[in-house]
Amino acid sequence: MKKLIDKDRILVELVKAGDDGITSKDMVYQMGIMRAGARVLDLRRAGHDIRTYRVVGTDGKKKAYVRYVYVPPEETEAVVCD
């Protein structure tokens, strides 16, 4: 099986997470991916619509994290030209 590179792993997790998205903290501590913002930028440059939201830690600490949410492409309707 081919090993996924970090940006592919992030994309898979973003799609699975849906509207909940994943945080930069999740990427570091659960997925072992450093420089998450740079990998998300790579995905954006490849044409993926990924939204960024600032989240203040819910663990009682005031540290802020970033939550990334993947927005799937809308289905496009075929245009009929007469």
BAMI-700750 format. One record per residue (C-alpha): residue number from 1; x, y, z. Coordinates in Angstrom, 1 decimal, m for minus. Layout:
! residues N
i NUM, c1 X, c2 Y, c3 Z
...
//
This chain:
! residues 82
i 1, c1 0.0, c2 0.0, c3 0.0
i 2, c1 1.3, c2 3.4, c3 m0.9
i 3, c1 2.1, c2 5.7, c3 2.0
i 4, c1 0.1, c2 8.9, c3 2.0
i 5, c1 2.0, c2 12.2, c3 2.2
i 6, c1 0.9, c2 14.7, c3 4.9
i 7, c1 m1.3, c2 16.8, c3 2.7
i 8, c1 m3.1, c2 13.8, c3 1.5
i 9, c1 m3.6, c2 12.5, c3 5.0
i 10, c1 m5.0, c2 15.9, c3 6.0
i 11, c1 m7.4, c2 16.0, c3 3.1
i 12, c1 m8.7, c2 12.5, c3 3.9
i 13, c1 m9.3, c2 13.5, c3 7.6
i 14, c1 m10.9, c2 16.8, c3 6.5
i 15, c1 m13.4, c2 15.0, c3 4.3
i 16, c1 m14.2, c2 12.5, c3 7.0
i 17, c1 m14.7, c2 15.2, c3 9.6
i 18, c1 m17.2, c2 17.1, c3 7.5
i 19, c1 m18.5, c2 20.3, c3 9.1
i 20, c1 m16.7, c2 19.6, c3 12.4
i 21, c1 m13.4, c2 19.9, c3 10.7
i 22, c1 m10.1, c2 19.3, c3 12.4
i 23, c1 m7.8, c2 21.6, c3 14.4
i 24, c1 m4.1, c2 22.3, c3 14.0
i 25, c1 m3.8, c2 20.8, c3 17.5
i 26, c1 m5.4, c2 17.5, c3 16.2
i 27, c1 m2.9, c2 17.5, c3 13.2
i 28, c1 0.1, c2 17.8, c3 15.5
i 29, c1 m0.9, c2 15.6, c3 18.5
i 30, c1 m3.1, c2 12.9, c3 16.8
i 31, c1 m1.7, c2 12.8, c3 13.3
i 32, c1 1.9, c2 13.8, c3 14.0
i 33, c1 1.9, c2 16.5, c3 11.2
i 34, c1 4.0, c2 19.6, c3 11.8
i 35, c1 3.4, c2 22.9, c3 9.9
i 36, c1 m0.2, c2 22.1, c3 9.3
i 37, c1 m0.9, c2 25.6, c3 8.0
i 38, c1 1.7, c2 25.1, c3 5.2
i 39, c1 0.1, c2 21.8, c3 4.2
i 40, c1 m3.4, c2 23.3, c3 4.1
i 41, c1 m2.0, c2 26.1, c3 1.9
i 42, c1 m0.6, c2 23.4, c3 m0.4
i 43, c1 m4.1, c2 21.9, c3 m0.6
i 44, c1 m5.7, c2 25.3, c3 m1.3
i 45, c1 m3.2, c2 25.9, c3 m4.1
i 46, c1 m4.2, c2 22.5, c3 m5.5
i 47, c1 m7.8, c2 23.9, c3 m5.8
i 48, c1 m9.4, c2 22.6, c3 m2.6
i 49, c1 m11.8, c2 24.9, c3 m0.7
i 50, c1 m10.7, c2 24.8, c3 3.0
i 51, c1 m12.1, c2 27.3, c3 5.4
i 52, c1 m10.2, c2 28.5, c3 8.5
i 53, c1 m11.7, c2 29.4, c3 11.9
i 54, c1 m10.0, c2 30.6, c3 15.0
i 55, c1 m10.9, c2 28.5, c3 18.1
i 56, c1 m10.1, c2 29.3, c3 21.7
i 57, c1 m9.1, c2 26.2, c3 23.6
i 58, c1 m11.9, c2 24.4, c3 25.3
i 59, c1 m9.6, c2 22.6, c3 27.7
i 60, c1 m9.7, c2 25.5, c3 30.2
i 61, c1 m6.6, c2 27.1, c3 28.7
i 62, c1 m6.7, c2 30.3, c3 26.7
i 63, c1 m4.5, c2 29.1, c3 23.9
i 64, c1 m6.1, c2 29.6, c3 20.5
i 65, c1 m6.1, c2 27.0, c3 17.8
i 66, c1 m7.1, c2 26.9, c3 14.2
i 67, c1 m10.0, c2 24.7, c3 12.9
i 68, c1 m9.9, c2 23.8, c3 9.2
i 69, c1 m13.1, c2 22.8, c3 7.4
i 70, c1 m13.2, c2 21.2, c3 3.9
i 71, c1 m16.0, c2 22.6, c3 1.7
i 72, c1 m16.8, c2 20.0, c3 m1.0
i 73, c1 m17.2, c2 21.3, c3 m4.6
i 74, c1 m20.8, c2 21.9, c3 m5.5
i 75, c1 m22.3, c2 19.8, c3 m8.2
i 76, c1 m22.3, c2 21.9, c3 m11.4
i 77, c1 m25.3, c2 21.8, c3 m13.7
i 78, c1 m24.6, c2 21.2, c3 m17.4
i 79, c1 m25.2, c2 24.3, c3 m19.5
i 80, c1 m27.1, c2 23.7, c3 m22.7
i 81, c1 m26.3, c2 26.1, c3 m25.5
i 82, c1 m28.7, c2 26.5, c3 m28.4
//
